[in-house]
Amino acid sequence: MLSDRLANALNKQMNKEFFAAHSYMAMAAYCEHDSYSGFAHFYVEQAEEERFHGMKIYNYLNDRGVQAKFSSIEEPKINFASVLDTFENALEQEKNVTKSIYDLTDLAWDEKEHATISFLKWFLDEQVEEESSFETHIDYLKRIGNDKNSLYMYEKELEKRTFTPDGD
Ligand code: MG
């Protein structure tokens, strides 16, 4: 049986993951509006991945006999200065999620809730990948700068991205 404190913290994290999906959809919409369809596609896939994260916690709560609580989702940032700016915002968002997974893990340790500690390990590993991936995209986009041809080619690369729960 999970304590109320831990159940509430997991619930909060679940909502955070769904908020992340919402936020990535706003980035997709920004890119699509400027006809950067490849980047828009990348963010739609990223949103799909965040929903998968949210569902992972939803299923865990169910498995542990806790009813998941959905809260209202705040309005995400919708205005950006550039495609690069969306990636910089995305990295900040992921760093924020990493911090909250760390806090959640601290709480699970505090309660010696070993099954939850084990469950959260997947998320800790995932966050390392998420941050690294956005850092790489930012480095490339900065290197590309105003070179439209390179930007176009990079966009075509990202357009190929498809989210699959096991890979990626
Ligand atoms: Mg996530």
Backbone and ligand atoms as CSV (ligand in chain L), in Angstrom:
chain,resi,resn,atom,element,x,y,z
A,1,MET,N,N,0.844,-1.210,0.000
A,1,MET,CA,C,0.000,0.000,0.000
A,1,MET,C,C,0.879,1.259,0.000
A,2,LEU,N,N,0.613,2.138,-0.939
A,2,LEU,CA,C,1.386,3.383,-0.991
A,2,LEU,C,C,0.851,4.382,0.027
A,3,SER,N,N,1.723,5.169,0.600
A,3,SER,CA,C,1.258,6.225,1.515
A,3,SER,C,C,0.556,7.295,0.686
A,4,ASP,N,N,-0.283,8.079,1.330
A,4,ASP,CA,C,-0.969,9.175,0.618
A,4,ASP,C,C,0.057,10.150,0.042
A,5,ARG,N,N,1.086,10.399,0.824
A,5,ARG,CA,C,2.106,11.354,0.397
A,5,ARG,C,C,2.765,10.911,-0.913
A,6,LEU,N,N,3.132,9.628,-0.978
A,6,LEU,CA,C,3.779,9.110,-2.177
A,6,LEU,C,C,2.782,9.000,-3.336
A,7,ALA,N,N,1.556,8.559,-3.030
A,7,ALA,CA,C,0.527,8.453,-4.072
A,7,ALA,C,C,0.258,9.833,-4.684
A,8,ASN,N,N,0.177,10.863,-3.837
A,8,ASN,CA,C,-0.071,12.223,-4.345
A,8,ASN,C,C,1.092,12.716,-5.192
A,9,ALA,N,N,2.299,12.400,-4.754
A,9,ALA,CA,C,3.484,12.841,-5.509
A,9,ALA,C,C,3.536,12.143,-6.875
A,10,LEU,N,N,3.175,10.875,-6.915
A,10,LEU,CA,C,3.144,10.150,-8.200
A,10,LEU,C,C,2.056,10.723,-9.105
A,11,ASN,N,N,0.929,11.033,-8.510
A,11,ASN,CA,C,-0.170,11.652,-9.255
A,11,ASN,C,C,0.266,12.969,-9.887
A,12,LYS,N,N,0.977,13.750,-9.089
A,12,LYS,CA,C,1.456,15.045,-9.556
A,12,LYS,C,C,2.411,14.856,-10.741
A,13,GLN,N,N,3.270,13.853,-10.625
A,13,GLN,CA,C,4.215,13.574,-11.708
A,13,GLN,C,C,3.483,13.130,-12.975
A,14,MET,N,N,2.438,12.320,-12.793
A,14,MET,CA,C,1.643,11.884,-13.950
A,14,MET,C,C,1.084,13.111,-14.680
A,15,ASN,N,N,0.536,14.038,-13.918
A,15,ASN,CA,C,-0.020,15.251,-14.533
A,15,ASN,C,C,1.069,16.090,-15.205
A,16,LYS,N,N,2.251,16.099,-14.613
A,16,LYS,CA,C,3.381,16.822,-15.206
A,16,LYS,C,C,3.738,16.255,-16.573
A,17,GLU,N,N,3.683,14.926,-16.680
A,17,GLU,CA,C,4.011,14.280,-17.956
A,17,GLU,C,C,2.958,14.645,-19.006
A,18,PHE,N,N,1.693,14.680,-18.606
A,18,PHE,CA,C,0.653,15.069,-19.563
A,18,PHE,C,C,0.770,16.557,-19.917
A,19,PHE,N,N,1.204,17.361,-18.940
A,19,PHE,CA,C,1.438,18.780,-19.252
A,19,PHE,C,C,2.572,18.905,-20.276
A,20,ALA,N,N,3.609,18.076,-20.106
A,20,ALA,CA,C,4.741,18.112,-21.044
A,20,ALA,C,C,4.242,17.811,-22.462
A,21,ALA,N,N,3.325,16.848,-22.576
A,21,ALA,CA,C,2.752,16.516,-23.892
A,21,ALA,C,C,2.041,17.749,-24.472
A,22,HIS,N,N,1.279,18.417,-23.635
A,22,HIS,CA,C,0.533,19.612,-24.020
A,22,HIS,C,C,1.501,20.704,-24.499
A,23,SER,N,N,2.565,20.865,-23.744
A,23,SER,CA,C,3.559,21.875,-24.048
A,23,SER,C,C,4.276,21.569,-25.372
A,24,TYR,N,N,4.587,20.293,-25.612
A,24,TYR,CA,C,5.233,19.933,-26.882
A,24,TYR,C,C,4.280,20.118,-28.062
A,25,MET,N,N,2.995,19.934,-27.827
A,25,MET,CA,C,2.032,20.189,-28.905
A,25,MET,C,C,2.007,21.690,-29.257
A,26,ALA,N,N,2.191,22.538,-28.241
A,26,ALA,CA,C,2.236,23.986,-28.496
A,26,ALA,C,C,3.477,24.328,-29.328
A,27,MET,N,N,4.581,23.624,-29.074
A,27,MET,CA,C,5.799,23.843,-29.869
A,27,MET,C,C,5.586,23.335,-31.301
A,28,ALA,N,N,4.888,22.200,-31.419
A,28,ALA,CA,C,4.555,21.664,-32.750
A,28,ALA,C,C,3.728,22.697,-33.522
A,29,ALA,N,N,2.755,23.277,-32.854
A,29,ALA,CA,C,1.872,24.251,-33.507
A,29,ALA,C,C,2.662,25.481,-33.960
A,30,TYR,N,N,3.600,25.934,-33.128
A,30,TYR,CA,C,4.440,27.082,-33.494
A,30,TYR,C,C,5.240,26.753,-34.763
A,31,CYS,N,N,5.864,25.587,-34.784
A,31,CYS,CA,C,6.693,25.192,-35.935
A,31,CYS,C,C,5.831,25.016,-37.188
A,32,GLU,N,N,4.692,24.381,-37.008
A,32,GLU,CA,C,3.789,24.132,-38.149
A,32,GLU,C,C,3.317,25.460,-38.741
A,33,HIS,N,N,3.033,26.406,-37.886
A,33,HIS,CA,C,2.540,27.709,-38.345
A,33,HIS,C,C,3.576,28.427,-39.208
A,34,ASP,N,N,4.845,28.178,-38.914
A,34,ASP,CA,C,5.919,28.778,-39.709
A,34,ASP,C,C,6.381,27.844,-40.831
A,35,SER,N,N,5.579,26.812,-41.086
A,35,SER,CA,C,5.873,25.822,-42.140
A,35,SER,C,C,7.165,25.042,-41.918
A,36,TYR,N,N,7.524,24.863,-40.671
A,36,TYR,CA,C,8.620,23.953,-40.344
A,36,TYR,C,C,8.005,22.607,-39.981
A,37,SER,N,N,7.478,21.936,-41.000
A,37,SER,CA,C,6.681,20.716,-40.748
A,37,SER,C,C,7.497,19.587,-40.130
A,38,GLY,N,N,8.789,19.517,-40.486
A,38,GLY,CA,C,9.642,18.458,-39.946
A,38,GLY,C,C,9.822,18.632,-38.436
A,39,PHE,N,N,10.048,19.867,-38.010
A,39,PHE,CA,C,10.201,20.130,-36.580
A,39,PHE,C,C,8.859,19.908,-35.866
A,40,ALA,N,N,7.781,20.321,-36.546
A,40,ALA,CA,C,6.440,20.118,-35.976
A,40,ALA,C,C,6.206,18.623,-35.746
A,41,HIS,N,N,6.569,17.831,-36.738
A,41,HIS,CA,C,6.424,16.376,-36.626
A,41,HIS,C,C,7.230,15.845,-35.437
A,42,PHE,N,N,8.450,16.350,-35.281
A,42,PHE,CA,C,9.309,15.932,-34.171
A,42,PHE,C,C,8.596,16.181,-32.836
A,43,TYR,N,N,7.980,17.349,-32.696
A,43,TYR,CA,C,7.304,17.676,-31.431
A,43,TYR,C,C,6.014,16.874,-31.222
A,44,VAL,N,N,5.328,16.538,-32.305
A,44,VAL,CA,C,4.131,15.691,-32.169
A,44,VAL,C,C,4.554,14.316,-31.628
A,45,GLU,N,N,5.664,13.812,-32.149
A,45,GLU,CA,C,6.177,12.516,-31.666
A,45,GLU,C,C,6.638,12.628,-30.210
A,46,GLN,N,N,7.253,13.767,-29.890
A,46,GLN,CA,C,7.720,13.991,-28.519
A,46,GLN,C,C,6.518,14.026,-27.555
A,47,ALA,N,N,5.437,14.651,-28.016
A,47,ALA,CA,C,4.212,14.709,-27.195
A,47,ALA,C,C,3.677,13.294,-26.958
A,48,GLU,N,N,3.762,12.485,-28.011
A,48,GLU,CA,C,3.318,11.086,-27.907
A,48,GLU,C,C,4.129,10.360,-26.829
A,49,GLU,N,N,5.424,10.625,-26.818
A,49,GLU,CA,C,6.306,10.005,-25.838
A,49,GLU,C,C,5.936,10.446,-24.413
A,50,GLU,N,N,5.600,11.724,-24.253
A,50,GLU,CA,C,5.223,12.221,-22.919
A,50,GLU,C,C,3.915,11.585,-22.437
A,51,ARG,N,N,2.995,11.378,-23.373
A,51,ARG,CA,C,1.734,10.703,-22.996
A,51,ARG,C,C,2.032,9.273,-22.544
A,52,PHE,N,N,2.999,8.664,-23.202
A,52,PHE,CA,C,3.420,7.319,-22.804
A,52,PHE,C,C,3.990,7.342,-21.374
A,53,HIS,N,N,4.778,8.381,-21.062
A,53,HIS,CA,C,5.313,8.512,-19.692
A,53,HIS,C,C,4.160,8.657,-18.690
A,54,GLY,N,N,3.200,9.511,-19.051
A,54,GLY,CA,C,2.043,9.724,-18.170
A,54,GLY,C,C,1.271,8.430,-17.950
A,55,MET,N,N,1.089,7.665,-19.033
A,55,MET,CA,C,0.346,6.404,-18.946
A,55,MET,C,C,1.093,5.365,-18.116
A,56,LYS,N,N,2.412,5.437,-18.163
A,56,LYS,CA,C,3.231,4.511,-17.370
A,56,LYS,C,C,2.928,4.715,-15.870
A,57,ILE,N,N,2.840,5.968,-15.469
A,57,ILE,CA,C,2.547,6.267,-14.054
A,57,ILE,C,C,1.082,5.933,-13.736
A,58,TYR,N,N,0.197,6.243,-14.692
A,58,TYR,CA,C,-1.225,5.909,-14.534
A,58,TYR,C,C,-1.386,4.404,-14.263
A,59,ASN,N,N,-0.705,3.605,-15.067
A,59,ASN,CA,C,-0.797,2.143,-14.903
A,59,ASN,C,C,-0.185,1.689,-13.577
A,60,TYR,N,N,0.905,2.332,-13.183
A,60,TYR,CA,C,1.546,1.969,-11.912
A,60,TYR,C,C,0.606,2.269,-10.739
A,61,LEU,N,N,-0.027,3.437,-10.785
A,61,LEU,CA,C,-0.974,3.801,-9.714
A,61,LEU,C,C,-2.094,2.760,-9.645
A,62,ASN,N,N,-2.613,2.385,-10.803
A,62,ASN,CA,C,-3.671,1.348,-10.838
A,62,ASN,C,C,-3.173,0.044,-10.234
A,63,ASP,N,N,-1.962,-0.340,-10.624
A,63,ASP,CA,C,-1.384,-1.591,-10.106
A,63,ASP,C,C,-1.245,-1.561,-8.587
A,64,ARG,N,N,-1.041,-0.348,-8.048
A,64,ARG,CA,C,-0.842,-0.220,-6.608
A,64,ARG,C,C,-2.140,0.136,-5.870
A,65,GLY,N,N,-3.265,0.038,-6.598
A,65,GLY,CA,C,-4.568,0.254,-5.963
A,65,GLY,C,C,-4.899,1.707,-5.672
A,66,VAL,N,N,-4.266,2.607,-6.427
A,66,VAL,CA,C,-4.538,4.041,-6.229
A,66,VAL,C,C,-5.301,4.576,-7.443
A,67,GLN,N,N,-6.349,5.332,-7.198
A,67,GLN,CA,C,-7.070,5.946,-8.318
A,67,GLN,C,C,-6.307,7.188,-8.785
A,68,ALA,N,N,-5.943,7.199,-10.056
A,68,ALA,CA,C,-5.217,8.350,-10.603
A,68,ALA,C,C,-6.127,9.568,-10.618
A,69,LYS,N,N,-5.544,10.708,-10.261
A,69,LYS,CA,C,-6.331,11.957,-10.242
A,69,LYS,C,C,-5.809,12.900,-11.307
A,70,PHE,N,N,-6.704,13.256,-12.235
A,70,PHE,CA,C,-6.317,14.181,-13.292
A,70,PHE,C,C,-6.656,15.602,-12.871
A,71,SER,N,N,-5.659,16.466,-12.937
A,71,SER,CA,C,-5.919,17.865,-12.574
A,71,SER,C,C,-5.960,18.706,-13.838
A,72,SER,N,N,-6.370,19.964,-13.704
A,72,SER,CA,C,-6.445,20.825,-14.888
A,72,SER,C,C,-5.023,21.090,-15.380
A,73,ILE,N,N,-4.905,21.237,-16.675
A,73,ILE,CA,C,-3.589,21.437,-17.273
A,73,ILE,C,C,-3.406,22.924,-17.557
A,74,GLU,N,N,-2.319,23.482,-17.038
A,74,GLU,CA,C,-2.080,24.913,-17.250
A,74,GLU,C,C,-1.771,25.195,-18.720
A,75,GLU,N,N,-1.936,26.457,-19.100
A,75,GLU,CA,C,-1.664,26.814,-20.489
A,75,GLU,C,C,-0.151,26.806,-20.724
A,76,PRO,N,N,0.291,26.104,-21.753
A,76,PRO,CA,C,1.743,26.082,-21.997
A,76,PRO,C,C,2.191,27.361,-22.699
A,77,LYS,N,N,3.494,27.552,-22.760
A,77,LYS,CA,C,4.045,28.681,-23.525
A,77,LYS,C,C,3.722,28.437,-24.998
A,78,ILE,N,N,3.218,29.463,-25.671
A,78,ILE,CA,C,2.839,29.256,-27.079
A,78,ILE,C,C,3.629,30.141,-28.056
A,79,ASN,N,N,4.293,31.163,-27.520
A,79,ASN,CA,C,5.063,32.057,-28.397
A,79,ASN,C,C,6.559,31.818,-28.225
A,80,PHE,N,N,7.229,31.708,-29.356
A,80,PHE,CA,C,8.672,31.452,-29.337
A,80,PHE,C,C,9.356,32.385,-30.329
A,81,ALA,N,N,10.662,32.580,-30.127
A,81,ALA,CA,C,11.404,33.491,-31.006
A,81,ALA,C,C,11.878,32.784,-32.271
A,82,SER,N,N,12.078,31.476,-32.172
A,82,SER,CA,C,12.636,30.712,-33.293
A,82,SER,C,C,12.500,29.221,-32.994
A,83,VAL,N,N,12.859,28.408,-33.977
A,83,VAL,CA,C,12.869,26.957,-33.752
A,83,VAL,C,C,13.864,26.633,-32.631
A,84,LEU,N,N,15.047,27.282,-32.691
A,84,LEU,CA,C,16.050,27.058,-31.650
A,84,LEU,C,C,15.477,27.368,-30.265
A,85,ASP,N,N,14.703,28.434,-30.196
A,85,ASP,CA,C,14.085,28.826,-28.917
A,85,ASP,C,C,13.154,27.715,-28.392
A,86,THR,N,N,12.455,27.029,-29.291
A,86,THR,CA,C,11.579,25.928,-28.822
A,86,THR,C,C,12.438,24.837,-28.186
A,87,PHE,N,N,13.586,24.549,-28.789
A,87,PHE,CA,C,14.455,23.494,-28.245
A,87,PHE,C,C,15.060,23.909,-26.909
A,88,GLU,N,N,15.375,25.198,-26.780
A,88,GLU,CA,C,15.924,25.667,-25.500
A,88,GLU,C,C,14.866,25.584,-24.399
A,89,ASN,N,N,13.633,25.905,-24.766
A,89,ASN,CA,C,12.531,25.773,-23.801
A,89,ASN,C,C,12.280,24.311,-23.442
A,90,ALA,N,N,12.379,23.457,-24.448
A,90,ALA,CA,C,12.171,22.018,-24.238
A,90,ALA,C,C,13.210,21.475,-23.262
A,91,LEU,N,N,14.475,21.909,-23.426
A,91,LEU,CA,C,15.532,21.436,-22.528
A,91,LEU,C,C,15.256,21.880,-21.087
A,92,GLU,N,N,14.824,23.128,-20.925
A,92,GLU,CA,C,14.498,23.626,-19.584
A,92,GLU,C,C,13.377,22.799,-18.961
A,93,GLN,N,N,12.376,22.498,-19.798
A,93,GLN,CA,C,11.244,21.700,-19.318
A,93,GLN,C,C,11.717,20.319,-18.865
A,94,GLU,N,N,12.601,19.702,-19.647
A,94,GLU,CA,C,13.106,18.373,-19.283
A,94,GLU,C,C,13.945,18.419,-18.004
A,95,LYS,N,N,14.713,19.494,-17.833
A,95,LYS,CA,C,15.515,19.630,-16.603
A,95,LYS,C,C,14.591,19.734,-15.395
A,96,ASN,N,N,13.500,20.414,-15.597
A,96,ASN,CA,C,12.501,20.558,-14.543
A,96,ASN,C,C,11.874,19.209,-14.184
A,97,VAL,N,N,11.576,18.428,-15.210
A,97,VAL,CA,C,11.015,17.085,-14.986
A,97,VAL,C,C,12.044,16.209,-14.264
A,98,THR,N,N,13.303,16.307,-14.668
A,98,THR,CA,C,14.363,15.522,-14.015
A,98,THR,C,C,14.386,15.839,-12.520
A,99,LYS,N,N,14.311,17.132,-12.199
A,99,LYS,CA,C,14.348,17.530,-10.799
A,99,LYS,C,C,13.174,16.911,-10.035
A,100,SER,N,N,11.998,16.931,-10.648
A,100,SER,CA,C,10.843,16.391,-9.925
A,100,SER,C,C,10.909,14.868,-9.803
A,101,ILE,N,N,11.529,14.191,-10.775
A,101,ILE,CA,C,11.719,12.730,-10.634
A,101,ILE,C,C,12.726,12.447,-9.507
A,102,TYR,N,N,13.759,13.296,-9.410
A,102,TYR,CA,C,14.726,13.145,-8.298
A,102,TYR,C,C,14.005,13.303,-6.952
A,103,ASP,N,N,13.176,14.336,-6.855
A,103,ASP,CA,C,12.445,14.590,-5.593
A,103,ASP,C,C,11.538,13.408,-5.253
A,104,LEU,N,N,10.903,12.887,-6.291
A,104,LEU,CA,C,9.997,11.747,-6.114
A,104,LEU,C,C,10.782,10.516,-5.641
A,105,THR,N,N,11.957,10.330,-6.229
A,105,THR,CA,C,12.809,9.200,-5.837
A,105,THR,C,C,13.281,9.374,-4.386
A,106,ASP,N,N,13.634,10.600,-4.022
A,106,ASP,CA,C,14.030,10.880,-2.622
A,106,ASP,C,C,12.912,10.479,-1.660
A,107,LEU,N,N,11.697,10.823,-2.056
A,107,LEU,CA,C,10.531,10.516,-1.222
A,107,LEU,C,C,10.335,8.999,-1.088
A,108,ALA,N,N,10.491,8.297,-2.212
A,108,ALA,CA,C,10.337,6.837,-2.193
A,108,ALA,C,C,11.411,6.202,-1.301
A,109,TRP,N,N,12.632,6.752,-1.363
A,109,TRP,CA,C,13.726,6.254,-0.500
A,109,TRP,C,C,13.400,6.517,0.964
A,110,ASP,N,N,12.907,7.716,1.197
A,110,ASP,CA,C,12.536,8.146,2.541
A,110,ASP,C,C,11.541,7.168,3.171
A,111,GLU,N,N,10.646,6.655,2.337
A,111,GLU,CA,C,9.615,5.738,2.829
A,111,GLU,C,C,10.016,4.270,2.660
A,112,LYS,N,N,11.228,4.050,2.173
A,112,LYS,CA,C,11.715,2.684,1.899
A,112,LYS,C,C,10.701,1.922,1.036
A,113,GLU,N,N,10.162,2.610,0.033
A,113,GLU,CA,C,9.159,2.020,-0.868
A,113,GLU,C,C,9.921,1.422,-2.064
A,114,HIS,N,N,10.434,0.242,-1.885
A,114,HIS,CA,C,11.366,-0.331,-2.858
A,114,HIS,C,C,10.775,-0.555,-4.244
A,115,ALA,N,N,9.516,-0.945,-4.315
A,115,ALA,CA,C,8.898,-1.161,-5.636
A,115,ALA,C,C,8.826,0.159,-6.402
A,116,THR,N,N,8.526,1.238,-5.696
A,116,THR,CA,C,8.444,2.546,-6.355
A,116,THR,C,C,9.839,3.038,-6.749
A,117,ILE,N,N,10.825,2.768,-5.916
A,117,ILE,CA,C,12.217,3.123,-6.252
A,117,ILE,C,C,12.596,2.420,-7.558
A,118,SER,N,N,12.250,1.151,-7.656
A,118,SER,CA,C,12.552,0.372,-8.852
A,118,SER,C,C,11.781,0.916,-10.061
A,119,PHE,N,N,10.522,1.255,-9.864
A,119,PHE,CA,C,9.693,1.816,-10.935
A,119,PHE,C,C,10.300,3.121,-11.464
A,120,LEU,N,N,10.773,3.956,-10.558
A,120,LEU,CA,C,11.284,5.278,-10.947
A,120,LEU,C,C,12.645,5.218,-11.644
A,121,LYS,N,N,13.329,4.113,-11.488
A,121,LYS,CA,C,14.657,3.979,-12.114
A,121,LYS,C,C,14.558,4.185,-13.634
A,122,TRP,N,N,13.502,3.621,-14.234
A,122,TRP,CA,C,13.292,3.779,-15.682
A,122,TRP,C,C,13.224,5.267,-16.054
A,123,PHE,N,N,12.522,6.045,-15.233
A,123,PHE,CA,C,12.357,7.468,-15.517
A,123,PHE,C,C,13.685,8.228,-15.361
A,124,LEU,N,N,14.483,7.825,-14.385
A,124,LEU,CA,C,15.787,8.480,-14.189
A,124,LEU,C,C,16.660,8.275,-15.420
A,125,ASP,N,N,16.688,7.041,-15.932
A,125,ASP,CA,C,17.473,6.738,-17.139
A,125,ASP,C,C,16.919,7.507,-18.337
A,126,GLU,N,N,15.612,7.539,-18.433
A,126,GLU,CA,C,14.939,8.221,-19.540
A,126,GLU,C,C,15.303,9.711,-19.556
A,127,GLN,N,N,15.363,10.337,-18.380
A,127,GLN,CA,C,15.664,11.765,-18.324
A,127,GLN,C,C,17.080,12.068,-18.800
A,128,VAL,N,N,18.013,11.163,-18.531
A,128,VAL,CA,C,19.387,11.365,-19.021
A,128,VAL,C,C,19.348,11.436,-20.553
A,129,GLU,N,N,18.583,10.518,-21.150
A,129,GLU,CA,C,18.464,10.503,-22.611
A,129,GLU,C,C,17.761,11.742,-23.148
A,130,GLU,N,N,16.683,12.143,-22.483
A,130,GLU,CA,C,15.919,13.315,-22.939
A,130,GLU,C,C,16.796,14.568,-22.932
A,131,GLU,N,N,17.488,14.791,-21.829
A,131,GLU,CA,C,18.324,15.997,-21.740
A,131,GLU,C,C,19.449,15.962,-22.763
A,132,SER,N,N,20.062,14.792,-22.903
A,132,SER,CA,C,21.163,14.664,-23.842
A,132,SER,C,C,20.681,14.919,-25.274
A,133,SER,N,N,19.510,14.378,-25.603
A,133,SER,CA,C,18.974,14.549,-26.951
A,133,SER,C,C,18.685,16.030,-27.247
A,134,PHE,N,N,18.073,16.738,-26.309
A,134,PHE,CA,C,17.790,18.163,-26.567
A,134,PHE,C,C,19.073,18.984,-26.606
A,135,GLU,N,N,20.049,18.633,-25.769
A,135,GLU,CA,C,21.327,19.361,-25.804
A,135,GLU,C,C,21.990,19.202,-27.172
A,136,THR,N,N,21.921,17.992,-27.714
A,136,THR,CA,C,22.514,17.739,-29.034
A,136,THR,C,C,21.803,18.569,-30.110
A,137,HIS,N,N,20.467,18.562,-30.073
A,137,HIS,CA,C,19.717,19.345,-31.072
A,137,HIS,C,C,20.082,20.830,-30.981
A,138,ILE,N,N,20.213,21.328,-29.765
A,138,ILE,CA,C,20.559,22.744,-29.580
A,138,ILE,C,C,21.951,23.037,-30.153
A,139,ASP,N,N,22.902,22.155,-29.875
A,139,ASP,CA,C,24.262,22.338,-30.419
A,139,ASP,C,C,24.241,22.383,-31.950
A,140,TYR,N,N,23.511,21.448,-32.552
A,140,TYR,CA,C,23.436,21.408,-34.016
A,140,TYR,C,C,22.780,22.671,-34.562
A,141,LEU,N,N,21.663,23.057,-33.944
A,141,LEU,CA,C,20.936,24.232,-34.450
A,141,LEU,C,C,21.774,25.500,-34.316
A,142,LYS,N,N,22.568,25.581,-33.253
A,142,LYS,CA,C,23.440,26.751,-33.081
A,142,LYS,C,C,24.530,26.744,-34.150
A,143,ARG,N,N,25.052,25.570,-34.432
A,143,ARG,CA,C,26.101,25.441,-35.448
A,143,ARG,C,C,25.552,25.809,-36.823
A,144,ILE,N,N,24.330,25.381,-37.089
A,144,ILE,CA,C,23.690,25.663,-38.382
A,144,ILE,C,C,23.440,27.167,-38.533
A,145,GLY,N,N,23.075,27.815,-37.430
A,145,GLY,CA,C,22.833,29.266,-37.441
A,145,GLY,C,C,21.845,29.676,-38.508
A,146,ASN,N,N,22.272,30.595,-39.410
A,146,ASN,CA,C,21.361,31.108,-40.446
A,146,ASN,C,C,21.490,30.383,-41.781
A,147,ASP,N,N,22.205,29.264,-41.762
A,147,ASP,CA,C,22.383,28.510,-43.010
A,147,ASP,C,C,21.091,27.735,-43.330
A,148,LYS,N,N,20.301,28.300,-44.234
A,148,LYS,CA,C,18.970,27.740,-44.524
A,148,LYS,C,C,19.019,26.326,-45.097
A,149,ASN,N,N,20.020,26.056,-45.925
A,149,ASN,CA,C,20.114,24.715,-46.518
A,149,ASN,C,C,20.386,23.650,-45.459
A,150,SER,N,N,21.313,23.962,-44.548
A,150,SER,CA,C,21.632,23.003,-43.485
A,150,SER,C,C,20.441,22.810,-42.561
A,151,LEU,N,N,19.755,23.905,-42.290
A,151,LEU,CA,C,18.576,23.823,-41.424
A,151,LEU,C,C,17.524,22.915,-42.062
A,152,TYR,N,N,17.348,23.080,-43.366
A,152,TYR,CA,C,16.382,22.262,-44.101
A,152,TYR,C,C,16.768,20.783,-44.015
A,153,MET,N,N,18.058,20.501,-44.193
A,153,MET,CA,C,18.506,19.106,-44.132
A,153,MET,C,C,18.347,18.516,-42.731
A,154,TYR,N,N,18.606,19.332,-41.733
A,154,TYR,CA,C,18.459,18.864,-40.347
A,154,TYR,C,C,16.987,18.581,-40.037
A,155,GLU,N,N,16.146,19.459,-40.549
A,155,GLU,CA,C,14.710,19.275,-40.364
A,155,GLU,C,C,14.249,17.964,-40.996
A,156,LYS,N,N,14.794,17.681,-42.187
A,156,LYS,CA,C,14.430,16.424,-42.884
A,156,LYS,C,C,14.844,15.208,-42.057
A,157,GLU,N,N,15.954,15.332,-41.350
A,157,GLU,CA,C,16.401,14.238,-40.466
A,157,GLU,C,C,15.383,14.020,-39.348
A,158,LEU,N,N,14.972,15.121,-38.723
A,158,LEU,CA,C,14.042,15.024,-37.580
A,158,LEU,C,C,12.653,14.554,-38.012
A,159,GLU,N,N,12.351,14.809,-39.265
A,159,GLU,CA,C,11.058,14.412,-39.809
A,159,GLU,C,C,10.885,12.895,-39.793
A,160,LYS,N,N,12.019,12.181,-39.791
A,160,LYS,CA,C,11.972,10.711,-39.837
A,160,LYS,C,C,11.648,10.105,-38.484
A,161,ARG,N,N,11.679,10.931,-37.454
A,161,ARG,CA,C,11.512,10.394,-36.108
A,161,ARG,C,C,10.110,9.816,-35.886
A,162,THR,N,N,10.056,8.597,-35.358
A,162,THR,CA,C,8.767,8.066,-34.928
A,162,THR,C,C,8.947,7.496,-33.534
A,163,PHE,N,N,7.998,7.807,-32.690
A,163,PHE,CA,C,8.089,7.304,-31.328
A,163,PHE,C,C,7.566,5.877,-31.242
A,164,THR,N,N,8.387,5.007,-30.682
A,164,THR,CA,C,7.912,3.653,-30.369
A,164,THR,C,C,8.228,3.412,-28.898
A,165,PRO,N,N,7.282,2.885,-28.148
A,165,PRO,CA,C,7.469,2.727,-26.705
A,165,PRO,C,C,8.750,1.994,-26.288
A,166,ASP,N,N,9.234,1.048,-27.103
A,166,ASP,CA,C,10.397,0.269,-26.674
A,166,ASP,C,C,11.725,0.867,-27.100
A,167,GLY,N,N,11.719,1.548,-28.226
A,167,GLY,CA,C,12.979,2.107,-28.703
A,167,GLY,C,C,13.048,3.585,-28.362
A,168,ASP,N,N,13.795,4.334,-29.128
A,168,ASP,CA,C,13.742,5.788,-29.106
A,168,ASP,C,C,14.232,6.450,-27.854
L,1,MG,MG,MG,8.546,12.788,-19.706
